[in-house]
Amino acid sequence: MTNQAMDNFKSQVFLILNSIPFGECIAYGELAAQAGFPNHARQVGAIMKKLPKDTSLPWHRVVNAQRRISFAENTDGYLRQKEKLEQEGWLIVGTKLQLKNKDS
């Protein structure tokens, strides 16, 4: 991927990421496909990894294709993502996301 293509890809990733609604999640591969570069899920992960900790982008809404947090359990990244997702109504069991029952 050329530098210009990577810049365009990155811009699209940020645009799509910023539009993911509260309480929703997207897989790395799905985000890559929506940005116009199917099969570039790892590049999405690399972009997410380089975001500053104080970013306002909802990076925590990006999970892997199995609807799991990709960070190893109990690492700083895992705990930050888990907390943010739980604040949006997700129940995290291990690394797996489950939508909380709204009636409970």
Secondary structure as GFF3:
##gff-version 3
##sequence-region A 1 104
A	DSSP	alpha_helix	3	18	.	.	.	ID=ss1
A	DSSP	beta_strand	26	27	.	.	.	ID=ss2
A	DSSP	alpha_helix	28	34	.	.	.	ID=ss3
A	DSSP	alpha_helix	41	49	.	.	.	ID=ss4
A	DSSP	three_ten_helix	59	61	.	.	.	ID=ss5
A	DSSP	beta_strand	62	63	.	.	.	ID=ss6
A	DSSP	alpha_helix	76	87	.	.	.	ID=ss7
A	DSSP	beta_strand	90	93	.	.	.	ID=ss8
A	DSSP	beta_strand	96	99	.	.	.	ID=ss9
###
